[in-house]
Amino acid sequence: MRAKGAFFTIVSAVLFGVTPAFAKLIYADGINSSTLVFFRNLFAIIPLFFLCRVQHCRFRITLRQGIHLILAGIIGQSITAVMLYTSYNYIPIATATTLHFFYPIFITLICVIFFHDHLTMIKLIALISATCGVACFVEGGSGDNMIGFSLALSSGFTFAYYMVAVEKSGLNQLHPFVITFYFSIVVSLSLLLYNWGTNQFTLPSEMLPYLKMALFALFTSVTAMGLLQIGIRSLGAGDAAILCMFEPLTSFVSGILFLHEELTLIKVLGSILILGAVTFLILMNRRAAQKT
């Protein structure tokens, strides 16, 4: 059972790692990031609904859960995805994905500052290592690089808010497919209002781009997310989080193979520092949870 869970988690991480390259190919059709995120969630609603029905999930939620769903959906899902997908226009997808994976470090900082968690020496070392890794991606003299850098790193912070909000608000008591289903609705509605109000929609006139976005939604919001939930149930969140490190590694490979992105030694060092610190932090949290 654990081997099956590990396999599904790795496949999920690989799919998530490949989708940034897929997103850049969709951008070539003239579609912007906010439009892509809108259709990614819109096309996922019906498949997720049927998945919930197959799993005999309960859709009923409380008013408090509904409020937290809206806030976490807008800030932690809509804004996160738009910032991360926009960063692909400015920096290599491997760089963007690695910077986004700073989110476990942000989670630690949020819990220390707002929930008074104890900052141990191990967590401090991980923070310093990850910060040094981020510094390796800072490139002077290029405004586009700094825009992409800021967007990718900020997406890690808003995603950290999402993770903390789901845990602290009790949303994690809902079935994972139900949470994903409701978040897809919230993100679709919020981006519909945003794109419509700001005239940001870039709607293609041909059918092929829509098919690409539908396939993108099935890859990410349905297949990859579903496999990840199975992996978490089989392995636990800690072990699954470690195997999710295949995502940035896959982004590196897909960026080089499909988009011919440049890979420098300093960026490799930065990736090692960030992902190493994150993996070490996850391992320590897993060990502490087992002791508890």
Backbone torsions as a table, in degrees:
resi	resn	phi	psi	omega
1	MET	NA	-41.1	179.4
2	ARG	-68.0	-37.3	178.6
3	ALA	-63.3	-40.3	177.6
4	LYS	-64.0	-43.0	178.4
5	GLY	-63.8	-39.8	178.2
6	ALA	-64.4	-42.2	179.7
7	PHE	-62.1	-46.4	-179.7
8	PHE	-63.7	-38.7	179.7
9	THR	-65.4	-42.0	179.3
10	ILE	-65.7	-43.0	177.4
11	VAL	-61.2	-41.1	177.4
12	SER	-60.5	-45.9	-179.5
13	ALA	-64.2	-38.8	178.5
14	VAL	-64.7	-42.3	177.9
15	LEU	-62.7	-45.3	177.3
16	PHE	-62.5	-33.9	-179.5
17	GLY	-72.9	-29.9	-179.4
18	VAL	-81.2	-30.5	-173.2
19	THR	-60.9	-28.5	174.4
20	PRO	-60.2	-39.7	176.7
21	ALA	-65.0	-38.7	176.6
22	PHE	-61.8	-40.9	-179.7
23	ALA	-62.2	-41.1	-179.7
24	LYS	-65.9	-32.6	176.0
25	LEU	-67.8	-35.0	177.0
26	ILE	-70.0	-35.5	176.7
27	TYR	-59.6	-29.4	-179.9
28	ALA	-63.8	-18.4	176.9
29	ASP	-85.8	6.0	177.8
30	GLY	89.0	14.4	-179.0
31	ILE	-94.7	133.9	179.8
32	ASN	-90.4	175.1	-172.4
33	SER	-66.7	-42.1	-177.6
34	SER	-67.7	-33.9	176.0
35	THR	-68.2	-40.9	179.2
36	LEU	-63.9	-43.9	179.6
37	VAL	-64.4	-37.8	178.0
38	PHE	-60.5	-52.0	-177.3
39	PHE	-71.0	-30.5	176.2
40	ARG	-58.5	-42.8	-179.2
41	ASN	-80.7	-36.0	180.0
42	LEU	-63.1	-46.4	-178.4
43	PHE	-70.6	-14.4	-178.7
44	ALA	-89.6	-15.2	-172.5
45	ILE	-61.5	-50.8	-176.5
46	ILE	-65.8	-48.4	176.9
47	PRO	-58.9	-38.5	178.9
48	LEU	-67.1	-36.2	177.8
49	PHE	-61.1	-45.6	179.5
50	PHE	-67.0	-34.9	175.4
51	LEU	-62.7	-41.0	178.2
52	CYS	-64.5	-38.6	179.3
53	ARG	-67.7	-39.9	178.2
54	VAL	-63.6	-37.0	179.8
55	GLN	-82.9	0.0	-179.4
56	HIS	56.3	45.3	-178.1
57	CYS	-79.6	151.2	174.0
58	ARG	-92.4	130.4	-177.0
59	PHE	-93.2	-9.3	-174.2
60	ARG	-70.3	133.5	176.3
61	ILE	-133.0	160.2	178.4
62	THR	-84.7	168.8	178.0
63	LEU	-62.5	-41.5	179.4
64	ARG	-62.2	-43.4	178.2
65	GLN	-64.5	-36.4	178.7
66	GLY	-63.4	-42.4	178.7
67	ILE	-63.3	-45.3	179.6
68	HIS	-66.9	-33.8	176.8
69	LEU	-62.1	-43.1	-179.5
70	ILE	-65.0	-48.3	-178.3
71	LEU	-64.1	-48.9	-179.3
72	ALA	-66.7	-33.8	179.4
73	GLY	-67.1	-44.0	-178.4
74	ILE	-71.2	-50.1	-175.8
75	ILE	-78.3	-49.2	-171.5
76	GLY	-84.1	-20.8	-179.4
77	GLN	-110.6	-57.5	-176.5
78	SER	-62.6	-56.6	-176.4
79	ILE	-65.1	-40.1	179.1
80	THR	-59.2	-51.2	-176.6
81	ALA	-64.5	-42.1	-179.0
82	VAL	-64.0	-44.7	179.3
83	MET	-63.8	-45.3	-178.6
84	LEU	-65.0	-45.7	-178.3
85	TYR	-68.2	-32.2	176.9
86	THR	-68.6	-34.7	-179.0
87	SER	-62.4	-24.5	178.6
88	TYR	-62.9	-21.4	179.6
89	ASN	-77.0	-15.0	-173.3
90	TYR	-115.0	-31.3	-176.4
91	ILE	-133.8	160.9	178.5
92	PRO	-58.4	148.6	-177.1
93	ILE	-64.2	-31.8	177.7
94	ALA	-63.8	-42.3	177.7
95	THR	-64.0	-45.9	-178.9
96	ALA	-61.9	-44.7	-178.5
97	THR	-65.3	-40.7	179.2
98	THR	-64.5	-43.4	178.6
99	LEU	-65.6	-37.2	177.0
100	HIS	-62.6	-33.8	-179.2
101	PHE	-73.6	9.3	169.7
102	PHE	-72.9	-7.8	-172.1
103	TYR	-59.1	-34.1	176.0
104	PRO	-62.2	-31.4	176.2
105	ILE	-68.1	-41.5	176.8
106	PHE	-63.5	-37.6	177.3
107	ILE	-60.1	-43.4	178.2
108	THR	-60.4	-44.6	-179.8
109	LEU	-64.6	-42.7	179.1
110	ILE	-61.1	-44.0	-178.7
111	CYS	-68.4	-33.7	178.3
112	VAL	-70.9	-44.0	-174.3
113	ILE	-76.6	-46.1	-171.6
114	PHE	-99.0	-23.8	-177.9
115	PHE	-118.3	9.2	171.7
116	HIS	57.7	36.8	171.7
117	ASP	-68.9	152.3	-177.8
118	HIS	-78.5	128.0	177.6
119	LEU	-88.3	98.3	-179.0
120	THR	-79.3	167.6	178.5
121	MET	-62.7	-36.8	179.4
122	ILE	-62.6	-44.7	178.9
123	LYS	-65.1	-36.9	179.7
124	LEU	-64.9	-42.8	178.3
125	ILE	-62.7	-41.4	178.3
126	ALA	-63.1	-40.3	178.3
127	LEU	-62.9	-44.5	-179.2
128	ILE	-65.1	-43.5	179.5
129	SER	-62.1	-45.7	-179.5
130	ALA	-65.7	-37.7	178.3
131	THR	-64.6	-40.8	175.6
132	CYS	-63.0	-37.1	177.4
133	GLY	-63.7	-40.9	178.0
134	VAL	-62.4	-39.1	-179.7
135	ALA	-60.8	-27.4	179.6
136	CYS	-68.4	-19.3	-178.3
137	PHE	-94.7	-6.6	-179.2
138	VAL	-76.7	121.2	179.5
139	GLU	-119.6	124.3	-179.5
140	GLY	-80.2	158.7	172.8
141	GLY	82.8	2.8	-179.1
142	SER	-132.3	112.0	179.4
143	GLY	-66.9	-36.3	179.5
144	ASP	-62.9	-41.1	179.1
145	ASN	-61.7	-40.8	-179.0
146	MET	-70.5	-33.7	176.6
147	ILE	-64.6	-49.4	178.8
148	GLY	-63.0	-41.5	177.3
149	PHE	-58.5	-48.5	-178.4
150	SER	-64.8	-41.5	-179.4
151	LEU	-65.2	-45.7	-178.0
152	ALA	-65.1	-43.7	180.0
153	LEU	-67.7	-39.3	178.2
154	SER	-65.4	-33.3	177.5
155	SER	-64.3	-32.1	174.8
156	GLY	-65.6	-37.1	-180.0
157	PHE	-69.4	-45.5	-179.6
158	THR	-68.0	-31.4	176.6
159	PHE	-71.1	-33.4	175.0
160	ALA	-63.1	-40.1	175.1
161	TYR	-58.8	-43.5	179.4
162	TYR	-59.4	-46.3	-178.1
163	MET	-63.0	-43.9	179.5
164	VAL	-67.6	-41.1	-178.6
165	ALA	-63.0	-41.7	179.5
166	VAL	-63.0	-40.6	-178.2
167	GLU	-74.1	-47.8	-172.9
168	LYS	-76.0	-23.9	-177.1
169	SER	-89.8	-9.7	-178.6
170	GLY	88.7	5.8	178.2
171	LEU	-64.8	-24.6	179.8
172	ASN	-68.5	-7.0	175.6
173	GLN	-78.0	-18.3	176.5
174	LEU	-77.3	158.9	176.4
175	HIS	-63.9	137.3	-177.1
176	PRO	-54.8	-38.9	179.2
177	PHE	-67.3	-33.9	177.4
178	VAL	-66.6	-43.2	177.8
179	ILE	-60.2	-47.4	-179.0
180	THR	-63.1	-38.4	178.4
181	PHE	-62.2	-48.8	-179.4
182	TYR	-66.9	-38.5	178.5
183	PHE	-64.7	-36.2	177.5
184	SER	-62.0	-38.8	178.0
185	ILE	-66.8	-46.7	-178.8
186	VAL	-61.3	-46.4	-178.8
187	VAL	-64.6	-42.7	179.7
188	SER	-60.4	-46.8	-178.6
189	LEU	-66.6	-44.2	-177.6
190	SER	-65.0	-40.3	179.9
191	LEU	-77.4	-26.1	172.8
192	LEU	-62.6	-47.3	179.2
193	LEU	-64.9	-41.6	-179.0
194	TYR	-66.3	-50.0	-177.6
195	ASN	-65.8	-38.2	180.0
196	TRP	-69.7	-43.8	-177.7
197	GLY	-69.4	-32.2	-177.8
198	THR	-103.1	4.3	179.2
199	ASN	58.5	43.2	-177.5
200	GLN	-95.8	-7.6	-178.4
201	PHE	-63.1	131.1	172.1
202	THR	-118.7	86.3	-174.3
203	LEU	-91.2	117.5	179.3
204	PRO	-70.6	154.2	-179.8
205	SER	-89.9	-16.3	-179.7
206	GLU	-98.8	163.2	-176.2
207	MET	-82.0	-29.1	-174.6
208	LEU	-57.6	-45.2	177.8
209	PRO	-59.8	-35.2	177.6
210	TYR	-66.3	-38.8	176.9
211	LEU	-64.7	-38.2	177.2
212	LYS	-62.8	-42.9	-179.3
213	MET	-69.3	-34.4	176.3
214	ALA	-65.1	-41.5	177.1
215	LEU	-65.5	-38.9	177.1
216	PHE	-60.1	-42.7	179.2
217	ALA	-64.6	-41.4	179.6
218	LEU	-65.9	-36.4	178.5
219	PHE	-65.6	-46.3	-170.5
220	THR	-91.8	-66.2	-170.5
221	SER	-73.0	-20.3	-177.1
222	VAL	-109.8	-66.8	-173.4
223	THR	-67.3	-56.7	-177.2
224	ALA	-62.5	-43.2	179.9
225	MET	-66.8	-40.7	179.0
226	GLY	-63.5	-44.9	178.2
227	LEU	-63.0	-37.0	178.7
228	LEU	-64.6	-41.6	179.8
229	GLN	-64.2	-37.8	176.4
230	ILE	-64.4	-41.7	178.8
231	GLY	-63.3	-40.9	179.5
232	ILE	-64.5	-39.2	179.3
233	ARG	-66.6	-34.1	-177.0
234	SER	-82.8	-37.1	-172.7
235	LEU	-105.0	-25.9	-168.9
236	GLY	96.2	156.2	-175.2
237	ALA	-63.1	-36.9	-176.5
238	GLY	-64.4	-52.7	-179.8
239	ASP	-65.5	-38.0	179.1
240	ALA	-64.4	-37.7	-179.8
241	ALA	-63.6	-36.4	178.7
242	ILE	-64.8	-45.4	-179.8
243	LEU	-68.3	-20.1	176.7
244	CYS	-67.7	-10.6	175.6
245	MET	-64.4	-14.3	174.3
246	PHE	-65.4	-19.9	-178.3
247	GLU	-64.7	-55.9	178.7
248	PRO	-64.3	-32.0	177.6
249	LEU	-64.6	-41.1	177.6
250	THR	-66.6	-35.8	177.8
251	SER	-62.5	-39.9	176.3
252	PHE	-58.6	-49.8	-176.2
253	VAL	-65.9	-46.9	-178.0
254	SER	-66.3	-35.0	177.9
255	GLY	-64.3	-39.7	179.6
256	ILE	-72.5	-43.9	-174.6
257	LEU	-73.7	-45.8	-171.9
258	PHE	-95.8	-29.7	-175.4
259	LEU	-114.3	-2.3	178.5
260	HIS	56.2	42.8	179.6
261	GLU	-77.4	148.6	-177.9
262	GLU	-81.8	138.5	179.5
263	LEU	-119.8	112.2	-178.9
264	THR	-100.1	159.6	-178.0
265	LEU	-64.3	-39.2	-177.7
266	ILE	-66.2	-34.1	178.2
267	LYS	-73.7	-34.2	174.7
268	VAL	-62.7	-43.2	178.2
269	LEU	-62.4	-43.2	178.1
270	GLY	-61.5	-40.8	178.7
271	SER	-64.0	-41.6	178.8
272	ILE	-62.5	-42.8	-179.2
273	LEU	-65.1	-44.5	-178.0
274	ILE	-69.9	-53.5	-175.9
275	LEU	-69.2	-32.5	175.5
276	GLY	-65.1	-43.8	178.6
277	ALA	-64.5	-41.3	179.5
278	VAL	-64.5	-46.3	-179.9
279	THR	-62.0	-43.0	179.0
280	PHE	-62.5	-40.9	179.6
281	LEU	-65.3	-41.3	178.3
282	ILE	-63.2	-42.4	179.6
283	LEU	-62.4	-42.0	-179.9
284	MET	-67.3	-40.3	177.7
285	ASN	-64.9	-38.3	177.9
286	ARG	-64.3	-41.9	179.4
287	ARG	-64.6	-41.9	179.1
288	ALA	-65.0	-39.1	179.4
289	ALA	-65.6	-37.4	178.6
290	GLN	-66.2	-38.3	177.9
291	LYS	-65.1	-40.1	179.4
292	THR	-64.9	NA	NA
